[in-house]
């Protein structure tokens, strides 16, 4: 989504907000199963975690 906003719609600030939110969530140790075989969250939970960093 961040790439689409940046490259298709030239919404740089919005794209950066999403990228920063993802980085924060990963830094918090929150991962989906494809990134961590141990403690992981569902894609729905990951989306909510990212959204909470943006809002």
LINQUIKA-V784626 format. One record per helix or strand. SS is the DSSP state (helix for helix, strand for strand). FROM is the first residue (numbers start at 1). LEN is the number of residues. If there is no record, write none. Layout:
# LINQUIKA-V784626
[[SS:FROM:LEN] [SS:FROM:LEN]]
This chain:
# LINQUIKA-V784626
[[helix:2:8] [helix:12:16] [strand:32:1] [strand:41:1] [helix:43:12]]
